Amino acid sequence: MRTTLLLAALLPFAASCGSLTYDLTDVPFPVSARPNAERQSEEFELTGKSVLWVHGLAGKDQPDVGAMLREHCNGSLGVSDFRVSLGASFHDWLLTHLSLGFVRMKTVRVTGRKITR
C-alpha cells in the first residue's frame, strides 16, 4: 500500500524529466563555464524550444546551441559563464497537457557573457 502511494506521488515528477544534448565543436571561439571578471564582457540570454513528439516515437526537435552561439556571439573573443538550462514555462506546460502528453514542449535557455575585449 505504501509503495503504491509513493509511486503515485513520484509519478508527476518523473513525467517532467528531460534531457538536452548539444555540440560546441564547431564554435570558432572558446566557451567556458567559468566567470571571467578580468575582461570586458556583456551578458546575453538566448532561448529556443525543445519538443518531444509522441513520447519520442515520432522524434524530437532540439535547438542547435552551437549555431545559436555562433550567430549571437559572432566576432567576440569568447564566451564565459556559459550555462544551458531546460525547463517548462506555463505555455509549455499548457500545451503539453492539452495534447495529453503527445507533444512535450520545454524552453531551452542559454546564458553567458560575451567577451568583447
PyMOL commands that set and color helices and strands:
alter all, ss='L'
color gray80, all
select helices_A, chain A and resi 2-14+54-56+65-72+90-98
alter helices_A, ss='H'
color red, helices_A
select strands_A, chain A and resi 41-53+60-61+78-87+103-115
alter strands_A, ss='S'
color yellow, strands_A
deselect
rebuild
show_as cartoon
